[in-house]
């Protein structure tokens, strides 16, 4: 059985599917969740807090999908392709994820609301009903977070598939390619998740790195 917090978030998400956020009433969300409006206030502090929690949950769901993609069997290319495919699917399916990754919120979404008061210092205890106060990450912050998770998953403590700087750049390139597919649908007959293009880019990057390595080795030999 979901907690009151989860029930309220589910109710708010259901309401958002049928009307723009400015038209969503807290009394209706509380009634749909089967709790009192006071319970909603206790959990989130009001509509802005509920909005931050709703967007924050969308971010957590997307990041959990990234973690699943990174567990895909295979090598670096397979994991990055799976991450790209998940990013395209999630961005197209969930308008909140699309807003998080692109910063394009429009008039009907809650938007990246920020708290009106200073945040507690890192490590300070935060009551459960105020955990959403920090607001969601910006697109740049979220992209950095995803990239760092991908790099950490691909470099498992052994030698990474290329130098760290190249791996970071490759991860960011793959993520930005995925976002371009999510925002601009491909031509008819073209795979819609960007995976073939991602694999092509990875193969070309690997070839370029290998060519550079061979050139460096040859120069040392002479």
LUMLUMKOL-929920 format. One record per residue (C-alpha): residue number from 0; z negated, x, y negated. Coordinates in steps of 0.2 Angstrom, whole numbers, plus 5000, padded with zeros to 4 digits. Last residue first. Layout:
// residues N
<atom num="NUM" Z="Z" X="X" Y="Y"/>
...
This chain:
// residues 222
<atom num="221" Z="5175" X="5308" Y="4971"/>
<atom num="220" Z="5163" X="5299" Y="4983"/>
<atom num="219" Z="5153" X="5292" Y="4969"/>
<atom num="218" Z="5168" X="5284" Y="4961"/>
<atom num="217" Z="5173" X="5277" Y="4978"/>
<atom num="216" Z="5156" X="5269" Y="4980"/>
<atom num="215" Z="5157" X="5262" Y="4963"/>
<atom num="214" Z="5174" X="5254" Y="4966"/>
<atom num="213" Z="5168" X="5247" Y="4983"/>
<atom num="212" Z="5153" X="5239" Y="4974"/>
<atom num="211" Z="5164" X="5232" Y="4960"/>
<atom num="210" Z="5176" X="5225" Y="4973"/>
<atom num="209" Z="5161" X="5217" Y="4983"/>
<atom num="208" Z="5154" X="5209" Y="4967"/>
<atom num="207" Z="5171" X="5202" Y="4962"/>
<atom num="206" Z="5174" X="5195" Y="4980"/>
<atom num="205" Z="5157" X="5187" Y="4980"/>
<atom num="204" Z="5161" X="5179" Y="4963"/>
<atom num="203" Z="5177" X="5173" Y="4969"/>
<atom num="202" Z="5169" X="5166" Y="4985"/>
<atom num="201" Z="5156" X="5158" Y="4974"/>
<atom num="200" Z="5168" X="5150" Y="4962"/>
<atom num="199" Z="5178" X="5143" Y="4977"/>
<atom num="198" Z="5163" X="5136" Y="4985"/>
<atom num="197" Z="5158" X="5127" Y="4969"/>
<atom num="196" Z="5175" X="5121" Y="4967"/>
<atom num="195" Z="5175" X="5113" Y="4984"/>
<atom num="194" Z="5158" X="5106" Y="4981"/>
<atom num="193" Z="5162" X="5097" Y="4965"/>
<atom num="192" Z="5155" X="5081" Y="4971"/>
<atom num="191" Z="5170" X="5070" Y="4968"/>
<atom num="190" Z="5182" X="5077" Y="4980"/>
<atom num="189" Z="5199" X="5076" Y="4971"/>
<atom num="188" Z="5211" X="5061" Y="4976"/>
<atom num="187" Z="5210" X="5053" Y="4959"/>
<atom num="186" Z="5205" X="5066" Y="4945"/>
<atom num="185" Z="5187" X="5071" Y="4943"/>
<atom num="184" Z="5174" X="5061" Y="4935"/>
<atom num="183" Z="5167" X="5068" Y="4919"/>
<atom num="182" Z="5148" X="5068" Y="4917"/>
<atom num="181" Z="5143" X="5071" Y="4935"/>
<atom num="180" Z="5157" X="5083" Y="4938"/>
<atom num="179" Z="5152" X="5093" Y="4922"/>
<atom num="178" Z="5134" X="5092" Y="4928"/>
<atom num="177" Z="5139" X="5100" Y="4945"/>
<atom num="176" Z="5148" X="5114" Y="4936"/>
<atom num="175" Z="5132" X="5117" Y="4925"/>
<atom num="174" Z="5122" X="5119" Y="4941"/>
<atom num="173" Z="5134" X="5131" Y="4949"/>
<atom num="172" Z="5135" X="5142" Y="4934"/>
<atom num="171" Z="5116" X="5143" Y="4932"/>
<atom num="170" Z="5114" X="5148" Y="4951"/>
<atom num="169" Z="5128" X="5161" Y="4948"/>
<atom num="168" Z="5119" X="5168" Y="4933"/>
<atom num="167" Z="5103" X="5170" Y="4942"/>
<atom num="166" Z="5111" X="5178" Y="4957"/>
<atom num="165" Z="5120" X="5190" Y="4946"/>
<atom num="164" Z="5104" X="5195" Y="4937"/>
<atom num="163" Z="5095" X="5197" Y="4954"/>
<atom num="162" Z="5108" X="5209" Y="4962"/>
<atom num="161" Z="5118" X="5201" Y="4976"/>
<atom num="160" Z="5114" X="5192" Y="4992"/>
<atom num="159" Z="5095" X="5195" Y="4989"/>
<atom num="158" Z="5087" X="5209" Y="4999"/>
<atom num="157" Z="5072" X="5202" Y="5008"/>
<atom num="156" Z="5058" X="5192" Y="5000"/>
<atom num="155" Z="5066" X="5175" Y="5003"/>
<atom num="154" Z="5078" X="5177" Y="4988"/>
<atom num="153" Z="5088" X="5161" Y="4991"/>
<atom num="152" Z="5073" X="5150" Y="4989"/>
<atom num="151" Z="5066" X="5159" Y="4973"/>
<atom num="150" Z="5084" X="5159" Y="4965"/>
<atom num="149" Z="5085" X="5140" Y="4968"/>
<atom num="148" Z="5068" X="5137" Y="4961"/>
<atom num="147" Z="5071" X="5147" Y="4946"/>
<atom num="146" Z="5088" X="5138" Y="4943"/>
<atom num="145" Z="5079" X="5121" Y="4944"/>
<atom num="144" Z="5066" X="5126" Y="4932"/>
<atom num="143" Z="5078" X="5133" Y="4920"/>
<atom num="142" Z="5089" X="5118" Y="4921"/>
<atom num="141" Z="5073" X="5107" Y="4918"/>
<atom num="140" Z="5068" X="5117" Y="4903"/>
<atom num="139" Z="5086" X="5117" Y="4895"/>
<atom num="138" Z="5087" X="5098" Y="4898"/>
<atom num="137" Z="5070" X="5095" Y="4890"/>
<atom num="136" Z="5055" X="5093" Y="4901"/>
<atom num="135" Z="5047" X="5076" Y="4903"/>
<atom num="134" Z="5031" X="5071" Y="4892"/>
<atom num="133" Z="5015" X="5080" Y="4891"/>
<atom num="132" Z="5005" X="5064" Y="4892"/>
<atom num="131" Z="5011" X="5060" Y="4909"/>
<atom num="130" Z="4994" X="5065" Y="4917"/>
<atom num="129" Z="4984" X="5054" Y="4906"/>
<atom num="128" Z="4979" X="5040" Y="4919"/>
<atom num="127" Z="4974" X="5053" Y="4931"/>
<atom num="126" Z="4962" X="5061" Y="4919"/>
<atom num="125" Z="4967" X="5079" Y="4913"/>
<atom num="124" Z="4956" X="5094" Y="4918"/>
<atom num="123" Z="4961" X="5109" Y="4907"/>
<atom num="122" Z="4971" X="5123" Y="4916"/>
<atom num="121" Z="4983" X="5125" Y="4902"/>
<atom num="120" Z="4976" X="5119" Y="4885"/>
<atom num="119" Z="4976" X="5100" Y="4882"/>
<atom num="118" Z="4991" X="5093" Y="4873"/>
<atom num="117" Z="4990" X="5090" Y="4854"/>
<atom num="116" Z="4993" X="5071" Y="4849"/>
<atom num="115" Z="5008" X="5060" Y="4847"/>
<atom num="114" Z="5014" X="5063" Y="4865"/>
<atom num="113" Z="5032" X="5066" Y="4867"/>
<atom num="112" Z="5045" X="5053" Y="4872"/>
<atom num="111" Z="5061" X="5059" Y="4881"/>
<atom num="110" Z="5070" X="5043" Y="4881"/>
<atom num="109" Z="5065" X="5026" Y="4887"/>
<atom num="108" Z="5083" X="5020" Y="4891"/>
<atom num="107" Z="5093" X="5006" Y="4883"/>
<atom num="106" Z="5098" X="5015" Y="4867"/>
<atom num="105" Z="5107" X="5030" Y="4874"/>
<atom num="104" Z="5098" X="5044" Y="4883"/>
<atom num="103" Z="5110" X="5058" Y="4883"/>
<atom num="102" Z="5099" X="5074" Y="4885"/>
<atom num="101" Z="5110" X="5080" Y="4899"/>
<atom num="100" Z="5098" X="5084" Y="4913"/>
<atom num="99" Z="5084" X="5072" Y="4909"/>
<atom num="98" Z="5096" X="5058" Y="4903"/>
<atom num="97" Z="5106" X="5059" Y="4919"/>
<atom num="96" Z="5090" X="5059" Y="4929"/>
<atom num="95" Z="5085" X="5043" Y="4920"/>
<atom num="94" Z="5102" X="5035" Y="4923"/>
<atom num="93" Z="5100" X="5037" Y="4942"/>
<atom num="92" Z="5115" X="5036" Y="4953"/>
<atom num="91" Z="5127" X="5047" Y="4944"/>
<atom num="90" Z="5115" X="5061" Y="4940"/>
<atom num="89" Z="5107" X="5060" Y="4958"/>
<atom num="88" Z="5124" X="5061" Y="4966"/>
<atom num="87" Z="5130" X="5075" Y="4956"/>
<atom num="86" Z="5114" X="5085" Y="4957"/>
<atom num="85" Z="5114" X="5082" Y="4976"/>
<atom num="84" Z="5131" X="5089" Y="4978"/>
<atom num="83" Z="5127" X="5104" Y="4967"/>
<atom num="82" Z="5111" X="5108" Y="4978"/>
<atom num="81" Z="5121" X="5106" Y="4994"/>
<atom num="80" Z="5134" X="5118" Y="4987"/>
<atom num="79" Z="5121" X="5131" Y="4982"/>
<atom num="78" Z="5113" X="5130" Y="4999"/>
<atom num="77" Z="5129" X="5132" Y="5009"/>
<atom num="76" Z="5135" X="5146" Y="4998"/>
<atom num="75" Z="5119" X="5155" Y="5000"/>
<atom num="74" Z="5119" X="5154" Y="5019"/>
<atom num="73" Z="5118" X="5141" Y="5032"/>
<atom num="72" Z="5106" X="5126" Y="5036"/>
<atom num="71" Z="5101" X="5116" Y="5021"/>
<atom num="70" Z="5083" X="5119" Y="5016"/>
<atom num="69" Z="5089" X="5121" Y="4998"/>
<atom num="68" Z="5096" X="5104" Y="4997"/>
<atom num="67" Z="5078" X="5097" Y="5002"/>
<atom num="66" Z="5070" X="5107" Y="4987"/>
<atom num="65" Z="5084" X="5100" Y="4975"/>
<atom num="64" Z="5080" X="5082" Y="4981"/>
<atom num="63" Z="5061" X="5085" Y="4977"/>
<atom num="62" Z="5067" X="5091" Y="4960"/>
<atom num="61" Z="5076" X="5074" Y="4957"/>
<atom num="60" Z="5061" X="5064" Y="4963"/>
<atom num="59" Z="5050" X="5074" Y="4951"/>
<atom num="58" Z="5061" X="5072" Y="4936"/>
<atom num="57" Z="5062" X="5053" Y="4940"/>
<atom num="56" Z="5043" X="5052" Y="4941"/>
<atom num="55" Z="5042" X="5061" Y="4924"/>
<atom num="54" Z="5054" X="5048" Y="4916"/>
<atom num="53" Z="5043" X="5034" Y="4922"/>
<atom num="52" Z="5027" X="5043" Y="4917"/>
<atom num="51" Z="5034" X="5046" Y="4899"/>
<atom num="50" Z="5039" X="5028" Y="4898"/>
<atom num="49" Z="5022" X="5022" Y="4904"/>
<atom num="48" Z="5014" X="5033" Y="4891"/>
<atom num="47" Z="5025" X="5026" Y="4877"/>
<atom num="46" Z="5021" X="5008" Y="4883"/>
<atom num="45" Z="5002" X="5010" Y="4882"/>
<atom num="44" Z="4988" X="5021" Y="4887"/>
<atom num="43" Z="4996" X="5025" Y="4904"/>
<atom num="42" Z="4983" X="5020" Y="4918"/>
<atom num="41" Z="4970" X="5012" Y="4908"/>
<atom num="40" Z="4983" X="5002" Y="4898"/>
<atom num="39" Z="4991" X="4996" Y="4913"/>
<atom num="38" Z="4974" X="4991" Y="4920"/>
<atom num="37" Z="4971" X="4982" Y="4904"/>
<atom num="36" Z="4987" X="4972" Y="4906"/>
<atom num="35" Z="4980" X="4966" Y="4923"/>
<atom num="34" Z="4988" X="4970" Y="4940"/>
<atom num="33" Z="5000" X="4961" Y="4951"/>
<atom num="32" Z="5014" X="4974" Y="4948"/>
<atom num="31" Z="5026" X="4960" Y="4942"/>
<atom num="30" Z="5012" X="4954" Y="4930"/>
<atom num="29" Z="5009" X="4971" Y="4923"/>
<atom num="28" Z="5027" X="4974" Y="4920"/>
<atom num="27" Z="5028" X="4956" Y="4911"/>
<atom num="26" Z="5014" X="4960" Y="4900"/>
<atom num="25" Z="5021" X="4977" Y="4896"/>
<atom num="24" Z="5037" X="4969" Y="4889"/>
<atom num="23" Z="5054" X="4977" Y="4893"/>
<atom num="22" Z="5066" X="4973" Y="4878"/>
<atom num="21" Z="5065" X="4990" Y="4870"/>
<atom num="20" Z="5068" X="4998" Y="4888"/>
<atom num="19" Z="5085" X="4989" Y="4890"/>
<atom num="18" Z="5086" X="4975" Y="4902"/>
<atom num="17" Z="5089" X="4972" Y="4921"/>
<atom num="16" Z="5087" X="4989" Y="4929"/>
<atom num="15" Z="5073" X="4993" Y="4916"/>
<atom num="14" Z="5063" X="4979" Y="4923"/>
<atom num="13" Z="5064" X="4986" Y="4941"/>
<atom num="12" Z="5059" X="5003" Y="4934"/>
<atom num="11" Z="5044" X="4996" Y="4925"/>
<atom num="10" Z="5039" X="4986" Y="4941"/>
<atom num="9" Z="5040" X="5002" Y="4952"/>
<atom num="8" Z="5030" X="5012" Y="4939"/>
<atom num="7" Z="5017" X="4998" Y="4938"/>
<atom num="6" Z="5016" X="4998" Y="4957"/>
<atom num="5" Z="5014" X="5017" Y="4958"/>
<atom num="4" Z="5000" X="5016" Y="4946"/>
<atom num="3" Z="4991" X="5002" Y="4954"/>
<atom num="2" Z="4992" X="5012" Y="4970"/>
<atom num="1" Z="5005" X="5008" Y="4983"/>
<atom num="0" Z="5000" X="5000" Y="5000"/>
